Amino acid sequence: MKNIRNFCIIAHIDHGKSTLADRMLEVTKTVERRKMREQILDSMDLERERGITIKMQPVRMVWKDYILNLIDTPGHIDFSYEVSRALKAVEGAILLVDSTQGVQAQTLSVLAMAKEEGLTILPVVTKIDSPLSRVKEIKEEISNLLGCSVESIMEVSGRTGQGVEDLLNEVIEKIPGPTSPPTPLLATERGENLQALIFDFKFSPHRGILVFVRIVSGKVKAGERLVFRVSGKDFISGEVGIFAPVETEKEELTAGEIGYIVTGLKEPGVVSVGDTVGRVGEAVFALPGYGEPKPVIWASIYPKDQNDFVLLRQSLGKLRLSDSSLTFEEEASSILGKGFRCGFLGMLHL
């Protein structure tokens, strides 16, 4: 575990998180230069269209014999629960502040979450190559916010790559390696039983639901009988692997690592962010802090043609396979016929 560093980047929307992640992938040669494109971790069409991160994306890099697991988190407040689970899966965070705009609302809200989790914070000023940058002024702002010295705040440019190598070295130096949890287990020898935190998941039509996990203790291989501690559903792992940044199969995932498990499940509502994966027959607590995301905005959705009602229900069910925050229930209107009342975390989520 001492050669693993798990960290995320926290920042306000459009402060350059994804661009900095691009440069890190380039510097560590995780992605070949010819395959590189802008904001490579933002793979959804909507993300690329709007230039924002909606779905968090983990990636594994290797730098100077250290494994660096980066989780690129969304900055939008609609997805704060997902961000809180991502913070639970790492030991450190790069606090990225745009030198042309300074500290802003979302920076403060996510920073408060990171401090609550006890993460090591690395303050960084970005966009230093911009003619509008106010590096000295913004550094003082961050210094007052964190109570750190101005000299300890790093300067980088996601566009030119300036300072990125120094930042990677700082991650290795300052962010602690993962440790086994102090009291996760009831029986048997501590650290041997599997305990994995789900911080995200996605649906594949061929392989079912893939859960993105941080292995807190124990290890996991393909072909094992596993169980979700909160929902109680069990399954057999079809494949385990890492993000490099594409899914790459591995023989096993061990404590401290971040990767994915193919569940083969194709039913909605079984998997949720924050749940714990364990092995059937082993006595292990679910990890603390699990919460149900609560919708705050509702929208009524009706099919144009009532003959498509069943198709709409199936489509919402499929959507829920990759987004457990979505809720929906049937409703009827005298004018529009049968439809669904859907709950969302906010306008961007909708």
C-alpha positions as CSV (number, residue, x, y, z in Angstrom):
1,M,0.0,0.0,0.0
2,K,2.9,2.4,0.6
3,N,3.4,2.9,-3.1
4,I,-0.3,3.9,-3.8
5,R,-1.6,7.4,-3.8
6,N,-5.4,8.0,-4.1
7,F,-6.5,11.6,-4.7
8,C,-9.1,13.7,-6.4
9,I,-9.2,17.2,-7.8
10,I,-11.8,19.6,-6.3
11,A,-12.6,23.0,-7.9
12,H,-15.4,25.3,-9.0
13,I,-17.0,24.7,-12.4
14,D,-14.7,25.7,-15.3
15,H,-11.6,26.1,-13.1
16,G,-9.7,23.6,-15.3
17,K,-10.0,20.3,-13.4
18,S,-10.4,18.2,-16.6
19,T,-7.6,20.1,-18.4
20,L,-5.2,19.5,-15.6
21,A,-6.2,15.8,-15.6
22,D,-5.4,15.7,-19.3
23,R,-1.8,17.0,-18.7
24,M,-1.3,14.5,-15.9
25,L,-2.3,11.6,-18.3
26,E,0.1,13.0,-20.9
27,V,3.1,13.5,-18.5
28,T,2.7,10.1,-16.9
29,K,2.3,8.6,-20.5
30,T,-0.9,6.9,-19.4
31,V,-2.5,7.9,-22.7
32,E,-0.4,8.0,-25.9
33,R,0.0,11.5,-27.4
34,R,-1.7,10.4,-30.7
35,K,-4.8,9.2,-28.8
36,M,-5.0,12.3,-26.6
37,R,-8.0,14.6,-27.0
38,E,-9.2,17.5,-24.8
39,Q,-11.0,16.6,-21.6
40,I,-10.4,12.9,-22.2
41,L,-12.0,11.9,-18.9
42,D,-15.3,13.6,-19.9
43,S,-16.8,10.9,-22.1
44,M,-20.5,11.8,-22.0
45,D,-21.8,13.8,-25.0
46,L,-23.4,16.4,-22.7
47,E,-20.1,16.8,-20.8
48,R,-18.2,17.5,-24.1
49,E,-21.0,19.8,-25.4
50,R,-21.0,21.9,-22.2
51,G,-17.4,21.6,-21.2
52,I,-18.3,20.4,-17.7
53,T,-17.8,17.2,-15.6
54,I,-21.0,15.4,-14.8
55,K,-20.0,11.8,-14.2
56,M,-16.9,11.3,-12.1
57,Q,-14.2,9.3,-13.8
58,P,-11.4,7.4,-12.1
59,V,-8.0,6.8,-13.8
60,R,-4.8,5.0,-12.8
61,M,-1.4,6.5,-13.6
62,V,2.1,5.3,-12.8
63,W,4.8,8.0,-11.9
64,K,8.2,7.2,-10.5
65,D,7.2,3.6,-9.3
66,Y,4.1,5.0,-7.6
67,I,0.5,4.1,-8.5
68,L,-1.5,7.3,-8.6
69,N,-5.3,6.9,-8.6
70,L,-7.1,10.1,-9.6
71,I,-10.8,10.5,-9.4
72,D,-12.0,13.5,-11.5
73,T,-15.1,14.6,-9.6
74,P,-18.0,16.8,-10.8
75,G,-18.0,20.3,-9.4
76,H,-21.8,20.9,-9.7
77,I,-23.8,21.1,-6.5
78,D,-26.4,18.6,-7.9
79,F,-23.9,15.8,-7.6
80,S,-22.5,16.7,-4.1
81,Y,-23.4,13.2,-2.7
82,E,-21.3,11.5,-5.4
83,V,-18.5,13.9,-4.6
84,S,-18.8,13.0,-0.9
85,R,-18.4,9.3,-1.8
86,A,-15.4,10.0,-4.0
87,L,-13.8,11.9,-1.2
88,K,-14.4,8.8,1.0
89,A,-12.4,6.7,-1.5
90,V,-9.2,8.9,-1.4
91,E,-6.6,10.2,1.1
92,G,-5.9,13.6,-0.5
93,A,-7.3,16.3,-2.7
94,I,-5.8,18.9,-5.0
95,L,-7.6,22.2,-4.3
96,L,-7.6,23.9,-7.7
97,V,-8.2,27.6,-7.9
98,D,-8.4,29.6,-11.2
99,S,-5.9,32.5,-11.0
100,T,-8.2,34.7,-13.1
101,Q,-11.3,34.2,-10.9
102,G,-10.2,33.2,-7.4
103,V,-12.0,31.1,-4.7
104,Q,-15.7,30.6,-5.5
105,A,-18.7,29.1,-3.9
106,Q,-18.3,25.5,-5.1
107,T,-14.7,25.5,-4.1
108,L,-15.7,26.3,-0.5
109,S,-18.5,23.7,-0.3
110,V,-16.4,20.8,-1.6
111,L,-13.4,21.9,0.5
112,A,-15.6,21.8,3.6
113,M,-16.5,18.1,2.7
114,A,-12.8,17.3,2.1
115,K,-11.8,18.7,5.5
116,E,-14.6,16.8,7.2
117,E,-13.2,13.6,5.7
118,G,-9.7,14.6,7.1
119,L,-8.1,14.6,3.6
120,T,-4.6,16.1,3.0
121,I,-5.3,19.3,0.9
122,L,-2.7,20.4,-1.7
123,P,-3.5,24.0,-2.7
124,V,-2.8,24.8,-6.4
125,V,-3.3,27.9,-8.6
126,T,-4.0,27.2,-12.2
127,K,-4.2,29.1,-15.5
128,I,-1.0,31.0,-14.6
129,D,-0.3,31.4,-18.4
130,S,-3.4,33.6,-18.8
131,P,-2.8,37.3,-19.4
132,L,-5.7,37.9,-16.9
133,S,-4.1,35.8,-14.1
134,R,-3.7,37.4,-10.6
135,V,-1.4,34.8,-9.1
136,K,-0.1,36.8,-6.1
137,E,-3.5,38.1,-5.1
138,I,-5.2,34.7,-5.5
139,K,-2.4,32.9,-3.5
140,E,-3.0,35.3,-0.6
141,E,-6.8,34.5,-0.8
142,I,-6.1,30.7,-0.6
143,S,-3.5,31.3,2.2
144,N,-6.2,33.1,4.3
145,L,-8.7,30.4,3.5
146,L,-6.5,27.4,4.5
147,G,-4.1,29.1,6.9
148,C,-1.1,27.9,4.9
149,S,1.9,29.8,3.7
150,V,1.8,31.5,0.3
151,E,5.1,29.7,-0.6
152,S,3.4,26.3,-0.2
153,I,0.8,27.0,-2.9
154,M,1.8,25.5,-6.2
155,E,1.4,27.1,-9.6
156,V,0.4,25.1,-12.7
157,S,-1.0,25.6,-16.2
158,G,-3.3,22.9,-17.5
159,R,-3.0,24.3,-21.0
160,T,0.9,24.4,-21.3
161,G,1.7,21.7,-18.7
162,Q,3.9,24.0,-16.7
163,G,4.4,22.8,-13.1
164,V,2.5,19.5,-13.7
165,E,5.6,17.3,-13.0
166,D,6.3,19.2,-9.8
167,L,2.6,18.7,-8.7
168,L,2.8,14.9,-9.3
169,N,6.0,14.8,-7.1
170,E,4.2,16.8,-4.5
171,V,1.3,14.3,-4.5
172,I,3.7,11.5,-3.8
173,E,5.5,13.5,-1.1
174,K,2.5,15.0,0.8
175,I,-0.5,12.7,0.3
176,P,-0.3,9.6,2.6
177,G,-0.6,6.1,1.3
178,P,-3.8,4.2,2.1
179,T,-4.1,2.3,5.4
180,S,-6.5,-0.5,6.5
181,P,-9.4,0.8,8.5
182,P,-9.0,0.5,12.3
183,T,-12.2,-1.4,13.1
184,P,-14.0,-2.7,10.0
185,L,-14.3,-6.3,11.0
186,L,-16.2,-8.4,13.4
187,A,-14.6,-11.8,13.1
188,T,-11.4,-13.4,11.8
189,E,-8.2,-11.7,11.1
190,R,-8.4,-7.9,10.5
191,G,-7.6,-6.8,7.0
192,E,-8.3,-10.2,5.3
193,N,-12.1,-9.9,4.8
194,L,-13.2,-8.0,1.7
195,Q,-14.7,-4.5,2.2
196,A,-15.0,-2.3,-0.9
197,L,-16.7,1.1,-1.1
198,I,-18.8,1.8,-4.2
199,F,-18.3,5.4,-5.3
200,D,-19.9,5.1,-8.7
201,F,-21.2,2.6,-11.2
202,K,-22.3,2.3,-14.8
203,F,-24.4,0.0,-17.0
204,S,-23.2,-2.1,-19.9
205,P,-25.8,-4.0,-22.0
206,H,-23.5,-7.0,-22.3
207,R,-21.9,-7.1,-18.9
208,G,-24.6,-5.7,-16.6
209,I,-23.7,-3.1,-13.9
210,L,-20.0,-2.3,-13.4
211,V,-19.4,-1.0,-9.9
212,F,-16.4,1.4,-9.3
213,V,-14.8,0.5,-6.0
214,R,-12.1,1.5,-3.6
215,I,-10.9,-1.7,-1.9
216,V,-10.7,-0.8,1.8
217,S,-9.6,-4.2,3.1
218,G,-9.0,-7.7,1.7
219,K,-8.9,-8.5,-2.0
220,V,-11.2,-9.6,-4.8
221,K,-11.0,-11.8,-7.9
222,A,-13.3,-12.8,-10.7
223,G,-15.6,-15.7,-10.0
224,E,-16.2,-14.9,-6.3
225,R,-19.6,-14.8,-4.7
226,L,-20.1,-11.2,-3.4
227,V,-22.9,-9.3,-1.7
228,F,-24.0,-5.6,-1.4
229,R,-24.1,-5.0,2.3
230,V,-27.0,-2.4,2.2
231,S,-29.3,-3.9,-0.4
232,G,-28.4,-7.5,0.5
233,K,-28.3,-8.7,-3.1
234,D,-25.6,-11.2,-4.0
235,F,-23.8,-11.9,-7.3
236,I,-20.8,-13.6,-8.8
237,S,-18.0,-11.2,-10.0
238,G,-17.5,-11.6,-13.7
239,E,-14.3,-9.6,-14.0
240,V,-12.2,-7.1,-11.9
241,G,-9.8,-4.5,-13.3
242,I,-8.5,-0.9,-13.2
243,F,-9.0,2.3,-15.2
244,A,-6.1,3.1,-17.4
245,P,-8.1,5.1,-18.4
246,V,-10.1,2.5,-20.4
247,E,-11.2,-0.6,-18.4
248,T,-8.3,-3.0,-18.2
249,E,-8.8,-6.5,-16.7
250,K,-6.6,-7.6,-13.8
251,E,-6.3,-10.9,-11.9
252,E,-7.2,-9.3,-8.6
253,L,-7.7,-6.0,-6.8
254,T,-6.1,-5.6,-3.4
255,A,-6.5,-3.2,-0.4
256,G,-5.8,0.4,-1.2
257,E,-6.5,0.0,-5.0
258,I,-9.3,1.6,-7.0
259,G,-10.9,-0.3,-9.8
260,Y,-14.1,-1.9,-11.0
261,I,-16.1,-5.2,-10.5
262,V,-18.4,-6.5,-13.2
263,T,-21.6,-7.7,-11.5
264,G,-23.6,-9.1,-14.4
265,L,-26.8,-7.7,-12.7
266,K,-29.3,-6.0,-14.9
267,E,-32.0,-5.0,-12.5
268,P,-32.5,-1.4,-11.4
269,G,-32.5,-0.3,-7.7
270,V,-30.0,-3.0,-6.5
271,V,-26.8,-1.0,-6.7
272,S,-26.3,2.4,-5.1
273,V,-23.4,4.8,-4.5
274,G,-22.1,4.5,-1.0
275,D,-22.9,0.8,-0.5
276,T,-20.2,-1.7,0.5
277,V,-19.3,-4.9,-1.4
278,G,-18.3,-7.9,0.8
279,R,-17.8,-11.6,0.3
280,V,-20.7,-13.9,1.0
281,G,-20.1,-15.7,4.3
282,E,-17.7,-13.1,5.8
283,A,-18.8,-11.0,8.7
284,V,-18.1,-7.3,7.8
285,F,-19.8,-4.1,8.6
286,A,-21.1,-1.8,5.8
287,L,-18.8,1.3,5.7
288,P,-20.3,4.3,7.5
289,G,-21.8,7.4,5.8
290,Y,-24.2,5.7,3.4
291,G,-27.1,7.9,2.4
292,E,-30.0,7.9,0.0
293,P,-29.7,10.9,-2.5
294,K,-33.0,12.9,-2.0
295,P,-34.7,14.5,-5.1
296,V,-35.4,18.2,-4.9
297,I,-36.9,18.8,-8.3
298,W,-39.7,16.9,-9.9
299,A,-40.8,16.7,-13.6
300,S,-43.8,14.9,-15.1
301,I,-42.9,13.0,-18.2
302,Y,-45.5,11.6,-20.6
303,P,-45.2,9.7,-23.9
304,K,-46.4,11.5,-27.0
305,D,-48.4,8.3,-27.8
306,Q,-50.0,6.3,-25.0
307,N,-48.9,3.1,-26.9
308,D,-45.3,4.0,-25.9
309,F,-46.1,4.1,-22.1
310,V,-44.5,0.6,-21.5
311,L,-41.5,1.6,-23.6
312,L,-41.1,4.8,-21.5
313,R,-41.2,2.7,-18.3
314,Q,-38.6,0.3,-19.6
315,S,-36.4,3.3,-20.7
316,L,-36.6,5.0,-17.3
317,G,-35.7,1.6,-15.7
318,K,-32.6,1.3,-17.9
319,L,-31.6,4.9,-17.1
320,R,-31.9,4.0,-13.4
321,L,-29.3,1.2,-13.9
322,S,-26.6,3.8,-14.4
323,D,-28.1,6.6,-12.1
324,S,-29.4,5.5,-8.7
325,S,-30.3,9.2,-7.9
326,L,-33.2,9.1,-10.4
327,T,-36.6,8.3,-8.9
328,F,-39.9,7.8,-10.8
329,E,-43.5,6.7,-10.1
330,E,-46.6,6.4,-12.3
331,E,-49.1,9.2,-12.4
332,A,-52.1,9.9,-14.6
333,S,-53.5,13.1,-16.2
334,S,-57.0,13.5,-17.7
335,I,-55.5,15.3,-20.7
336,L,-52.1,13.7,-21.2
337,G,-53.0,10.1,-20.1
338,K,-50.5,7.9,-18.2
339,G,-47.0,9.1,-17.4
340,F,-44.3,9.3,-14.7
341,R,-43.4,11.8,-12.0
342,C,-39.6,11.8,-11.9
343,G,-37.4,13.2,-9.2
344,F,-34.0,14.8,-9.8
345,L,-31.2,16.3,-7.7
346,G,-31.4,19.7,-9.5
347,M,-31.9,21.4,-12.8
348,L,-28.6,20.1,-14.3
349,H,-29.5,16.5,-13.3
350,L,-32.9,16.9,-14.9
